[in-house]
């Protein structure tokens, strides 16, 4: 983990850009830095007196003599189009770095080498006599220097030395090397030079050198031997630096000036302007990083005391008053950058809990010292002696009875009105009204928050949120817990924020959640003009409070922490054109005009894909053997602004169902199955900036026995074998099907025939019973109805299926027959909700009669009172439900009666019906289901219900 340092002068030296300082303690080879370069991947290269460092945003990788560097003293770095970093050092041995490997070329060490030309395909190096050409494969060839000069007119982009000197690059105090950018304008060679505080554009052709003024009158004292210049190959522009000023000459000849503001007028060795327009500045203490948002939004800083943790800040007339966390109080005049330390009554410093300016007085609440009051009207530029609170109150209200502050244990908060003071101490709330004679203790609670909104106290504790008014305590909300901030919005409404980073607008009628502020760690609120300014731990939110809808709408955010090295914002003074912000790292000034956060795309680089057998350092699409199935993917993203607080969003399509998120820079997939996968990844940082999505196809080849060709051959062979078997068995199968179908028909006919004698046996028994009881007329009627029933029964038995209507007619005829036997003991209720079409649907013949017979003979027969049978025909969606319900004694009790009979005849009606239904299913494929349900009332048997389900 890098140690990120901030350089603050203890003297009051004015305002400067906030920055991050990287030193040898963080991994630099040395704090003495010659040159800074950013390669096309976004990594920062730093040449020092003791080697080279490559910074990927997380750590420094160093290159020194033990790693193959010809010399540790490296004064210049240049990148070519093939991503090679060319090294120039004090022993003049030509070398470069490619893929973190140092390559050294044989050359005359007594000759100084310089880059003569960089094209898309090659690098041309001049040693004074010959031009050495390096292509992308490191092949070397030599050209005569005089012949080469004629050829350079055919080149498009060139970095070349100029003997008379144009842009000088100074390394240390003795070495000078001249560079200029050349390109083609018609047939002329163009380069830039500095002369007499002017930047000239020069043209070289057959007639000599012609110049015109390209840029001037910048009020920069640029002596000809002082400016530093280098070429950025990615953005194709020249960077010229001198003093505290940087000029960027872009490829379209547009130019940009940047002033570099550093504390104590630091001596700058070199400056690099990176691809995201951030500044990397070399000073004697190391390398500074200045975010481009800092420069663009004019974010400036200064430390106002030895302790930079500024607790609170307020503006009084033209001066700022601020306090530090350890108890220091200062009055600061920005014009002369002087701060006057204001002494409390003791030299023992204590933490400050609150600071308020009211009626030209400054009230400071110390943890144990109590409240000290400074009369700001008496300030004459010298330290002031404060009053104690009781001295101030006696001056304002001589007759007020004031208790000793020694009775107060730990002041937490205070509220100052024109004629009253409210103080929250550790054990309660104290109210001092100067119009009364003495103080009052309004609330006794050890841990709570409060605010005074129009003489109504808003109080919160572990039990919820309450309104205290004239000794009356009213509950507002008990669901909001861990409240840490209460701020008044108007006479009726107030703002509430808790430790869960949730916010509400509340009144005595309840609370309205403010979802737009979820996630902000709110410190305080301020009204200025028409805006509500919300101070949270990471910055400032400009918003509008709508008093009608009681909602807060966020207009603009001023994030501070990513650019200032501060991890907490404590307070703010809002001015017309800027914000003056108190943080734990000092005071920051933020320009409000056109404040905008840079949303430039961040860089994502997939470094390698590692398997058990191979390492792919520049992965695109890879193919792996079937037994090389474990892969690890390494990647990194460069977001220097957010100190590399980066989230990586990735998905291996085929393995991960959705996008996954991690802060790690490597992931591993063990034991993948053979197949084709797509790995997608993009990065996002703390400023909500994203990279492009990278996609890599990863193929794990199948073994030959799982290849499509082998599979196809097996399929063809299997098809032939199965076809032969199929043809040989087809006749046998058809023959078996015919036999099975015929057997099922015979089985159904046999079951149908079993139904007739079974029913006749039961009917004759009933008739015999009538004759034995000498009921001749009833027996005669019974025989007539029996004949009708037999006619219907025999007609239905001719067919496997009858209509529902026909089956119901049989059941009704059967019931009429049984009613003669039982007289008035049985009663039938019939309900039909079916349409005529549904009544014509076919069902197996003689299906319902056995269930009705069981209901009469086993259910109602044993019942002492009259029994009722319900037959319901119901239509339910895509099926028909036929219900047969009796209110008899139930199956269990009927079975117990049956055990007592001497003749225990076993009825097979239901068993036969089951066999019949199974045969129909097998033969016709018709699905018929039924269920028998025992009915109970108060846990006593109350009959039986049969549900028969038919598909329409």
N, C-alpha and C positions, 0 to 999 in steps of 0.2 A: 504494500500500500504506500503510495507516494505521500510524502510529507509536503503539504501545500502551505507555503509561507506567504505572508503579506508584509510588504515593506512599508513601515510607517515611520516618518521622522517624529521624534518627540518634540521638536520645535514646531512652532506654528508658522509653517512655511507657505501657506496658501493652499489653493485647490489643485488637485491633479487627478489623472485617471486612476481608478482602482485597477489592480492587476494581481496576477498570481506569479510568484517567484519560484523558479526551479533552480536548485543549486546542486553542488556535489553531494550534499546529504540526501538528495532525492535520486541520485544515480548518474549525474553528469560526470564525465571523466575529469573535468576541471571547470572552475568558474570563469576562467579566461577563455572567452569564446571569440573566434574569428568570423565565422560565417554560419548562417542559418539557411536551410533549404527545405522545401516541401516537395516530395515526389508525387508522381501522378496518382498514387494510391492514397495520398493524404497524410502519409507519415512524415514527421519532422526529423531532419538530419541536422546535427549540430557539430561543426568542426571546432576543435579546441586545441590548446597547446599540449594536451595530454591524450589525444585520440579523438575518435568520432563516436557520437551517440545517436541512436535511432529511437525516437519516441513514438509509440503507437497509441498514446493517450492513457495507457495504464502503467507502463514501466519503460525504463531506458535499457536498450541493448547496446553494449559498448564494443568498439573495434579498436584494438591496440596492436602493438608489435607481436605479442604472442598469438593473436588471431591471424597474422599474416600481413599486417599493415607495414609498409616500408619504413615509416617513421611516425611517431606519435604526434609530431608537430604538423598539423594539417591546416593550411591557410585558405583553401578554397575547395568548393564542391560544385559540380555541374552534372545535371541529368541529361541523358540523351533520349531519343524517341524509343529506344529499346529498353528503357527502365534501368539503364546502367548508371551508377553514381561514380563519376570520374573524380579522382583524388589528386590534389596538387599539394605537395609537402616540401619541406626544406631540403631534401636530398635529391629532388628532381627525378625520382624514379617513377615512371608512368604506371598507374594502376587504377583499377575500378572495382566496384562492388556490385555483384549481380546475385540475386537470391540469397543475400547474406553471406556470400562467399567472396573473398578478396582474390582478384586476379592481377598478377603483376607481369608486366611486359619488359623484355630485355631492351635496354636503351642506354645511351650515353648519359651517365649520372651527372656529368659536368655541364650538360646543356639544360637550360630551363625550357620546359614544355608549356605550351599554351594552346587552348582550343581555338583552332582557326575556323572551323565550320562544323555545324551540326545539321544534317539533312534528315529526311525521313528514313534513310537506309544506312547512313554511315556517319562516322565521326572523323574529322580531319584535324590532326594534331601537328603543330608547327614546332620544330626544335631550332629554327634559325636557318638551317640549310636545306632540310627536306620536310615534305609534308607526308605524314604517316596516316594511312587510311585504315580505319577499323570498321568492318561491316558488322551486321548483327550476329555473325557467327565467330567474331573475334579474329577474322582473317586480316593479316597485315600486308599492306603493300606500300611502297615509297614512291613519291613523285618529286621531281625537281621543282624547287620552290618558284623559280621564275616562270616555268611553264604553267604552274598552278594559278598564278595571279591572272593569267589570261582567261582561265576557265571559270573563275568565280563569278564572272558576269552572267553565267548560265544558271546560277543557283538562285533559289527563291528566298530562303531564310538562312541567315548566316550570323554566327557570333564570331567576331574576328578581332585580332589586335590591330592597332593603328600606330605606326611608328612615331608619329609626331605627338601622339597623346590626345585623347578625346575625353573619355570618361575614366577617371582614375579610381582604382580600388586600392585602398590602403590597408595593409595587414601589419599590425604592430606599428612601429615608428620608422621602419627602414625600407620595407619591401613595397614596391609599386608595380602593378600590372595594369595595362590599358585594355579596355574592352569597349566595343561598340556594337550596336545592332545594325545589321546591313540587310537591305532588301531591294528588290528590283522596282524601279520606277521607269518604265519604258526600257531604255538601254543604259540607264544610269544606276550607279551603286549609291545607296542612301545610308547615312549614319548620322548620329547625334553627337554634339560636343558642347562643352560648357566654356564660355569665355565672357569675361567682364560682366558677371552676374546675369548672363543670358544663356538660354539653351538654344543652340543653333541646329538646324537641319541642313546637312551637307550632302551634296551630290558630287560623285566622282565619275567622270567619263573621260573620253579621249582629250578633251580640251582642258582638263584640270579639275579643280575643286570649286564649286559654287555653293554659296550658303544663303539661307534666309532665316529670319528670326522666327523661331517656333514658339517660344514662350519667354516672357520677361516680366519685370516689374512686380516680382513677388516679394520684394523687400527681404531677400535672403542673401546673406553674405556668403557666397560660395567661392572661396579661392580655388584656383584651378587644381591644386594638388590635394584637395580635401574631399570632394564628393565620393561616395561609395555607390557602385552600380552593379546590378546583376540582372539576369534575364530569367523570367519564369516561363518555362517551356509549355506548361499546361495552359495558362491563360494568354501566353504570347505577348507579354508586355515587359518593359524595362522598369526597374525600380531604382530610383536615384535618391540617395539619402545623404544629408549633411546637417550636422548640428542637431536640432530638434524638429527637423522638417523632412517629409518624405514626399517625393513626386512620383506618380505612376503615369508612365507614357504607354497608353494602350495601343493595340495593333491597328486601330482605326485612327491613330494620332490624337485621340482625345486624352486629356490629362486631368489628374486629380491631385490635390494637395491635402496632406494630413499633418496636423501639428501633434507632436508627441509631448504630452504633459506628464512629467515625472517629478517626484518630490526632491527637494534639496538640490535641484539642477544637476541630476545625475549625469555623469559623462557616459555617453552612449557609444558603444563600439560599432554595432551594426544593427540593422533593422530588416526584417523580412515581412512582407505583406502576403499572407497565405491565400489559398483558393477561396476561403469563405470570408475574406477581407478582415481577418483578425491580424493583430500585430504581434510579432515575436521580436523582442528587443534585448540585445546583449549589453549588460552593464558589468561593472567590476565585481558585483556580488553574484552574478549568474545570468539567467535568461528570464525575462518577464513575458508573460502572456497577457495581452489586452484584447478583450472581446470586441468585435466590431459593433455590437449593440451599445457598448459603453461610449464609443466614439460617435456613433450616429445619433444617439439620444442624449449626448452631452452629459453623461453621468460622471460627476466629479466627487471627490472625497477629500476629507482631511480628518486627522485625528486631533481632538481638542485637548487631550490630557494624556498622562502616562497610562491611565486605564481607558481603553477604547470602548468598553461596554457602556454605551450611553443608554440610561434607563428611560429618561423622559426629556422632551424638549418643547419649549414654548417660545413665542415671540412677544416681546414687550417693546412697543414702539419700534425703534430701528435696531434693537439688540435681541440676541437669542439667549435664553436662559436654559441650561441643560444640567442634568444630574447624571452621575455615574452610578453603577450598581452598588459600589462600596460606600457611597455616601458623599462624594465630592459634589459641590455645587459651583457652577461657573456662570458669569455673565460674559457674553462674547460679542465683540464688535467686529463685524465682517470687513469693515472698511480698512482697518489697520491690522486685521488678523491677530488681535490680542484677546486673551481670555483672562478674566480676573477671578481668582479663586475666592469664594465667599466662605469665611470661617464660621462654623457653628460655635456653640458655647463651649465645646470641649474638643480636644485634639483626638479623642478616640472616635474613629469612624464607625458608623453603623449603617446597615442597609436601609435604603429609602423605599417606602412602600407607596407613597403618593406625592404628587406635586401639583399645586393649583395656584394660578395667578388670579386674584380677585381684588378689585378696587385699589389698584396700584400696590398691592401687597403680595408677596410670594409666601405661600404656605408650604412647608416641607414636613411630611410625616415620616419620622424615623421609627425604626423598629422598637427601640426602648427609650430613646431620648424624649419621645413625645413630639409635639408639633412646634416647630420654630417658625417665626414670622419675620420676613425682611420687608422693610418699607422702601420700595423701589424709588420713590420720589427723592430719597436722600442719597441716591447713588451719585458719586462724584468721580468715579474712576478708581476708587480705593476700596479695599476690603471693608465689608460692612459687618456690624455686630447685630445679630438678630434679637428679637424679643421672644420670650416664651409665650405660650398660648394664654396663660393666665394674665401676663403683663399686657398682652394685646387686648384681651377682653376687658380688663379693668380700665384701660385707656378708652375703649369704645363705649363701655357701659359700666360706669363706676359702681353702681349699686348691685351689680350681678354677684350672686353668691357662687363662687367657683370652688370646686373640690380640688384637692391636690392631685396632680397627674400621677403621683406615685401609686394611686389606687388603680390606675389604668394599666392593664397588663397587655402590652403588644398592640399598638395601633395598626390596623389593617387598611382601612379606607377612610376618606373624609369627604364631606359635601359642604361647600361654602356658599351661603346665600348672603344677601345684603345685611340681614339682621339676625342670622342664625347660622349655627354650625352643627353638623351631624358627624359623629365619629363612630366607626365600627372598631371595637376593641376585641380582645380574645374572648371575653365573656359577655358580650352584649352590645347594644346600640345606645349611644348617649346623644341626647338632643339638648342643645343650648340655644334658647331663644332669648335674645338680648332685651326683649320687651317684657320677659318674665323675670322673676327674682332669682331663680336657680335652675340648675340643670336637671334633666329628667332621664331616667333609664327606661327606654321604651320597650326593649326586647332583650330577653336573657337567653342567649343561645351561644354555644361555644363555637360552632362552625356554621357560618351562613354567609350569604351575599346580600347586598341591599343597594337601593338607589332611592332618591327622593324626587318624585315626579309630582310637582304641584301640590306639595304638602301631603302627598300620599306615599307611603313607603312600600316599595316592592321588595319583598323579602323571599329568599329561597333557602331551604335547608334540605336535609336528607328526605324529608317527607313531601317535598314538592314546592310549588310556587304560591305565594300568598300576597294579599293586599292588606296592609295595616293602615287604618285611618281612624283617628280619634279613639284609640284603644279597641277598635273593632277589627278582628282578624277574619278575613274572608278568603276561602280557598279558591284559587284560580285554576290550577292544574296539578295533579299528583303524578302524572305519567312522565314528566320531564325530570330527569335526574342529573346529578353531577353538574349543576349550573355553575359557570365560572364568570359570566359577564352579564350585567343588566345595564342597559342604557335607555334613557328616556328619549322618545321621539317627539311627543307632544303631550298635552295635558292628559290625554286618555290612553295613549298607546306607548308601549315600550318594547325594546329589543332584548331578546334572550338568546344566549349561546352557551352550549355545554361542552363537556370534554369529548363527546362523540363527534365533534365538529358539525353539529346540527344547529340551525338557527330558527327562531320563531319571532313573529310580531304578536304581542299579547295585549289584552285588556282585561278588565275584570270579567268579561264575558267568555274568555277563552283565548286560545292561541292558534295562529295561522302559520303553518310550516313554510319556510323560505328555501325551497329546493335549489334556487339559483346560487345559494351560498354554501351548499353542502360541500364539505371537504376543506373549507377555509378555516384556519385556526385564528379566529377573530380576536384582536387585542382591544380595539376601541373603535368608536364611531365619532365622526365630526360632521356638522352641517356647515357648508360654505356656499354662499349664493343659493342656487337651486339644486345643488348636488349633495348627496350623502356620501361621504368618504369613509371607507371601511379599511381599517388597518388590520392586516393579518400577518402571520409570522413570516411569510415569504414576500410580502409586497403590499401594495395599496390597490384598492378597488374603487373606481369612480362609478357611482350608481345613482339612481333616482328612486326616491321613496314616494309612492303614490298614496296620499292620505285617504283616497276614496276606496280603492281596492285593498289597501293595506298590504301591498306587495313591494318588494325591492327588485328593481331591474338593473342588471349589471351592464354598464356602458363600456367601460374600458378598464383594463388591468395594467398595472405597473409592476411587473415582477422584478424584484431587486436581487434576491439571493444568488441566482445563477451568474450574475455579472460582478458581484461585489465581494465575494468570499465571505459574506456574512451568512450565518445560518439562522438569524432571528431578527425580525423587524420589531422595534419596541414602540416607536411613537413617530409622529409626523407633524410638520408645520406646512400648511397648504397655502401657497402664494399664487399670485395671478399667473405667473409663467413657469413656476417650478415647484417641486416638492423638496422639502428639507427633512430628511429621514434619519431618525436615530436608530442605530443598530448595535449589535454586540461587537462590531468591528469599527465603529466610528460614526461620523456624520457623512451622509451622502446627499448630493444635490442632483436632482433628476429633472431634466427639461420636460415640461408638459407639452410644448408645442410640437405637434406632429410625431408624438412618441409612437414608435412602432417596433415590434420585435421581428427580427430577421427570421424568416421561415425558410431559409435556404435548405436545400436537401443535404442531409448528412451522408457520410461515406460509409459503405459497408463492404468489407473485403472478406471473402472466403479464403482463408489461408491454406488449408489443406484438407484432404480426406484421407484418413488412414484406415487400412484394413490389416488383417493379420499377415498379409503377404506383400502389400504395396503401399506406397505413399504418393498421393497425387498433390503436387504443390501448386498447380495452376488448374484446378478442376473445372471442367465444363460438363461433358457427358462422359460417364465412365462405364465400362463393362467389366464384370468380375466373374471369376470361375464359380461353379456351383458350391465348392467347398471353401470359398473365401467370403463368408456371409456376415461377418461382424465388422461394422464400419463406425468410425469416429469422425466427426466433422468439427473442425476448428475455424472460428471466424472472429472478426473484430470490427467494431465501428468506432469512428473518430468523431467525438463530439466534445471538443475542448471546452466549450462554453459551459456545458452542464457537468464538467468534471467527470465526464464519461458515466453519468447516471443513465445508462442505456438499457432498454428492454429489447430483447430479441424475440420476434414472433416468427415461429417456424411450423412447418407441417411436412411430414413425409407422407405424401398421398399414397394410400394403400396400407398404412400402418396407423397414423394419427387420424382420428375422425374429424377433428377440428384443429384450428390454429392453437399451438401451445405457446406459452410465454416463459422466458427465463432471463435471469441476469447473468448467467454463466456464459462463457465464450466458447464452450464446447459441449457437444452432446454425443451420445453413443447409442447405436442401435445394435444389440447383440442378436446373432442367430436369425437373420432375415431369411425368409423363404425365397426360393428362386422366383423371379418375376421382374417386371419393369416398374420402377418407382420414380416419382418426381419429388425432389426436395425443394420447397419454397421457403424463403426467409427474407424478412425485412427488419430494420431496426427503427426504434423511436426513442427520442431522448426526453429529458425533463421539460423542454420547451415545446413539446408536442411536434417536433420536427421528425420527419421520416426519411428513410432511404428508399431507393428503388428496390423493388422485389427481385431477388435473384432466384433463378430456377436452374436446377441441375437434374438431369435424368441419370438415374443409377439403375443399371441392369445387372441382375445376378442370373447368369446363364444356367439353364437346366442341364443336368447330366444327359449323356447321349440317350440313355434309356428313358428319359423323360422329355426328349426333344419332340417337336411337332412331327418330324418325319418318321421317327420310330413309332410314335403314337398312331400316325396315319397308316403305317404298314400293319401295325397290330390290329387296327380297326378293320382294314380290308380283309386280312386273314381271318379274323374272327367272324366277319360277316359271311365269308364263304363257308366256314365251318357251320355256323348257325343256320345258314340257308339250306345246307344239305340235310342237317338234322331236322330242320323245320319241314322240309318237303317230305322226308321219310316218316315224320310223325303226324303230319297234317291229317292224313286219312284216318289214322287211329284216333286222333283227338275229335274229329267230326263224328266218328262212329260212337265214341263214348258220350258225346254231347247228346246225340239222338237217343241213346239208351237211357241217359239220365233224365232227359225231358219226358220220355215215355213213362219211366218209373214214377216220376213226380205226378203225372196225370193219374196213373193208377192209384197212387197213394191218396190223392185228393178224392177220387171217386170212392175209395174205401172209407175214408173219413166221413164223406157225405152220407154213405149208407149206414154208418154207425149212428148217425143222429136220429134216424127214423125210429128204430126199435127203442132207443133210449127214451124219446119223448112219449111214444105210445105206452110204454111201461108205466110212466108216471101218470099219464091221463087215465089209463084203466084203473089205476089204484084209486084215483079220485072218484071215478064212476062207481066202483065197488063200494066205496065208503057211503055214497048216497043211497045205494040200493039196500045196504045193510041197515041203514037208518030209516028205511021205509019212506024215503023222500022220492016217491015215484014221479010226481010232476016235475020236480026239480031235476031228476035224473033224465027225464024225457027232454027237457030243455037243454040239459048238459050234452045229451047225445047229438042234438041238432047243431049246437054250437061247435061241438067236437068235430062233426062232419065238415062244417064250413072251414074250421081251422086245418083239418087234415087236407082239404082240397087246396087251401092256400099253401100249406106246407109242402105238399107233393108237387105243386106247380113250381115253387121256388127251388125244390131239390133237383129239378131238371137242369139247372144252370149253376155254374160256379159263382156267378155274381148276380145280384138283383139291385134294383134302385133302393135308395134310402126310404122312399115312400112305400115301396112294396114291403120292405123289411119292417117298417113301422106298422103297416096294416096287420102283418102276422102277429106282432107283439100285442097290438090292441085286441085282436081276436083271442089270443091266448089269455090276456088279462080278463076279458069278459067271461071266459070259461072258468078261470080260477075264482072269479068273484062269486059265481054261483055256488062254488064249494065253500067259500069262506063267508058268504053272505055280506054283511056290512062291516066285517072286520078289516077289510082292505079298501083303500081309496087311491085313485090314480089322478095325478095332476100332470098334464101334458103341455109343454111349451115349445113352440116351433118358431124360430127366428130365421129359418132358411128360406131362400127364394125358390121359385119353381125350378130354376136351372140347377140349383144346388141339391134340391130333392131328387133330381134325376141322376145324381152321381151314383156310380156303382160301388157296392160293398159286397163282401163275401156273404153268400146266402146263409140264413139261420145263425147270424152272429149275435144278435141282441137277445134272443129268447132265452138262452142259458143264464144270462146275467139277471133277467127279470124273474126267472124261475127260482134262482138262488135267493133273490131278495124276498120272495114270498115264502118259500118253504123253509129257509134257514134264518131269515131275519125277522119277519113279521109273525110267522107261525108260532114262535115261542113267546111272543109279546102278549101280555094280558090285555092291554087296551088296543084300540083301533090303530091300524098302521097306514102309513101313506107312502106311496111310491111316486117319485118325480122322474119324468123322462123329459130331458131338455135337449133340443136341437139348436146348437149355437154356431154362428159364423165368426171365426177369429182370424182375421188376416188371410194368410194363405192356407189355412187349415179349417176343418170342421170338427167341432167337439160335440160328442154325444155323451150325455151324463145320465146315469141310472142311479138314483139316490133313494135309499130307504131309511126309515127311522126305527128300524128293528133293534134287536138286542145286541147286534154286533157279532163279528165272526168268532171272537174268543168264547163268548158265552154260548153261542150256538154249538160250537164244537164240544163244550162241556155237556150240553144236553144230549148230544149224539152218543157220547161215551156211555151214557146210562141206558141206552136202548139195547134190547137183546139182539135185535137185528141191526147190526152196524153196517148197513149198505154203504159202500163207497161210491159217491157220485163222480163220474168221469167226464161230466159235461165240459168243465173248464179245461181239463187236460186234453180232451178231444179238440176243443176250440184252439188251444195253443198249437197242437200238431197241425191243425188246419191252416192257421195263420202262417206258420213256418213253411208249409208246403206252398202256399200262395206266394210268399216272398221269394222262395227258390224258383218257382215256375214262372211267375209273372213279373217279378222285380218290383212288386208294389209294397210300399212301406206302411204298415198298420201297427200302431202302438196302443197299449191300454195300460191303465194302472188302477189298483184297488186301494182305496184309502179308508182306514177306520176313523169314524167320527166320534168325537168326545165332547162332552159339555160338563164343566166342573170336574174334569178328570174321570167322568163316568161314561161308559159306552153309549153312544147316541145314534148308532146306525152305521151304514156302509155307503161309500160313494165309488162308483166305477166311472172313470173317464176314458173314453175311446177317442183317439186322435186319427183323423183321416186327412191326408194331403188332398187339396182341391185339384 
